[in-house]
Amino acid sequence: MKVFQGKNLLLLLAVLLLTAVLAGCSNSSEAMEDKQETTDLSPDEILNSAFKEEFPLQYESYLKNMDSPSEHTSKFITEIEPNLPILFHNYGFMLEYNKTRGHTYAVEDVINVARINDNSIGSCMTCKSTAVPQLLDDMGDEYWGASFKEDIVPRTVAYGEGGELEELGEYGHLSIGCSDCHDPVTMDLRITRPSFTNAMDRMGVDVSEASKNDMRTYVCAQCHVEYYFGADNGKVTFPWDNGLKPEDMFEYYEDQAKDQDFDYDWISSISGTPMLKAQHPEFELWSYGTHGEAGVSCSDCHMPYERTDGKKKISSHHWGSPMETVEQSCRSCHGDKSEAELVNRVENIQEAHLEAMHETQDHSVKSHYYVNRMITAGAPEDKIEEAQYYVRKGQWFWDIIAAENSDGFHNPQGGMDAMRTSSDASNQAIQIAIAELTKLEVDLEELEREIEKVVADVHNEEDPFKKHEHAVNEYFPNVLELD
């Protein structure tokens, strides 16, 4: 009996020793990154170039964000979302809407994109530059509604004078970077955008009590979210009071936002519908997807540990698709699957997502044009407004998924559920229109042929900047210009 107990004791000691060793291994990379308690940087430092000397390995990793294509890829091409010039008609997104590039190009791209105009406001810079906290300190709440071109851009450029580096391009020294997520002195993770803190507070979450694992997501969630500009001063606001699901946010827009005098982002000139434009809700979709519910942070997948000099591990600061780093990002947890199996699974999800997206956007396009015909044919105003409600709902539920940058992977089921809701709503608008147009003896077969023609004209235009010009014509006039 004593011998048996002795063996058990030895076994227990061995297990404890092994656990301690494994714990040491799992934390070693964090320990190596955290060993520098303070830096020689100013607490107000905002220039990415200033971090180069203190953190050369992380800086070299950050420079890889410059490897993005120099030319933009328009989302209007047939392989992606060719109906967008129709669906965003009368809004800036009909002019130019591109696939994302590296974070280091954020300031350059927001300054040059066609949808930024003389009416654009300071809020448009909020998630693009490390200068935003300083802009908020200097300007207070006047920042949000200030002129983007005349006030915000000159101030931002001035803040960056002297910090330019050729390797970072024209504005990489001020684009999304180090001080957005780190305290320059302690390098602790931090929240720098008040809109996120305010939204979490309204949901009863105190971000000052967040764990380190929470912060590895929260620093990304400051910007990778849905938002709108408040009606009173243009302040960036997150619609999370009812929850983070698409239906929760839509309810918010139909209720609380309207109570605060925010009704729409723009009015469609095809259907006359007050529309909502979704942004990039990675945090929201992730939060109730498989990885979010399992506590897997954004950084676990998008900033995996990497060896830089053959010995030292750091978190990658090359923010991109985990499909480029499958071994580090995916197989650290999914070791029972090969890289090929994991890539194939992701690709299957994304292909199914894109196929469903094309289908649901087709329904949305038809709903806009059916309502256009209701207006020109003289349908009752109350029926037009009823159909417009479903057009608005239908577009919101596909756009909140299309605007999310994982192509469905962050939450495959949530994405499909939203697109199903979208198709149902768009088809409801079409059914309302059919009933009224039938009473008015409108030729529905002709209407369908005209929809096919106008869609083909948009698709066949080779210049992405001119596609929207074909979305209205003599049969489908701009309803905002009708007497």
C-alpha positions, 0 to 999 in steps of 0.5 A: 500500500505504501509503495502504491502511494509512493508511485502516485506521489511521484506521478503527481509530482511529474504531472505538476512539473510538466504542467509548470514547464508547459505553462512556462512555454505558453507564456514565454512569448508574452514574457519576452514581449512584456519584459520592457516596462517603460520606453523612452517615448513621450506618452503623447507619441503618435508617429509610427516611425517613432517606435522603429528604434525601440521595437525594431522587430515589431516595426519590421513586421508592421512594414509588411502591411506596405506589401498590399497592392499599389492599385485598388481592386474595385468591388464592382467587378463581376466576381465580387459585387457588381450590383453595388452601383445600383444598390448605393445609388445617390450615395458616395459608395456608388462612386468608389468602393474598393477591397481593403488594403494594408492598414498603413494605407488608411490615411492615403486611401481615405483622403483620395477615395472618390466618396470623400467630398466637400461635405465630408466631416471629421468623423471620417478620419476616426478609424484611419489615423493615430492622430485622432486622439490628439485631434479630439484633445485639441478640438473636443467635440468640434472634431466630429463635424469639422470639415474633413478636407479643410480642417481635419486633413491639414491638422493631421498632416501637420501633426506628422511633420518630421516623422515621414519615412519613405518605407512607410509611403506618404502617410504610413507614419500617421496611419493605423498603428502603434499608439492606437493600441498601445500606451507609448510609455508602458506599451500596455494595450489601451482603448483610444477611441471614446465611441467604443468605450461609450458603447460598451458602457451603455451595454453595462461593460466597463472596459477598464476592468477588461482582461488582457485577453479581452483587450486583445480583441477590444483594441481591434473592436475600436474600429472593426465595427458598425457605426453611424454619425450622430444627427446632432454633431456627426459623432461616431456612435455604435448601435449596440444598445439592444445587442450585437446581432444584425436584428438588434442593430436594425431594431436600434435604427428603427427605434432609438436612433430615430428618437435621436433624429437619425433616420437614414444615411442617404435616400436611394434615388431609384426607390426613394427609400431612406437607407442605412449603410453598414460598415465593417462589423467584424467584432459584432459577427465574431462575438456570437460566432464559434471563435468569439464564443470560445474566447478566441481573440482577434489577435490569436488569429490575426496577430499570431506569434512568429519567430523573427530572428530564429529565436525570439517570438513576437506577435505579428504586426502584419494584419491580414488574413490568417490564411496567409499564416495557417500554421501559426494562426490555425493549427496552433489549435486545430493541430488535428487538421492539415493546412490544406484541410483548413484552407479548404474549409475556409474557402468552402464557407467563403464561396457559399457566402459569396454565392448567397450574397449575389442571390440576395443582392439580386433580390434587393436590386429588384425591390428597388426597381419595383418600387421605382415603378410603383412611384412612376405608375402612381401607386398609393403613397402608403403602399409605397412607404410600406414597400420602402420599409422592406427595401430598407430592411432587405438591404440592411441585412445583406449589407451588414454581412457584405461589409464584414471583411471575413467573407462569412467566416467569422460567423457562417451561420449568422451570415446566412441567417442575415441573408435569409432575412434580407431575401425575405424582406426584399421579396416582401417589398416586391410582392407589395409592389406586384399587388399594386402594379397589377391593379394599375395594369402595369405590364410586369413582364416588361418591367422584368425585361427592363430590370434585366436591361438596366442591370446589364448596362451597369455590369457591362460598363468597364469604367467602375467610376461610371457604372452608377450612371447606367443605374437610372434611365428613361424607364427607371428615372431618378425619383428624387428629380421627379416633380 
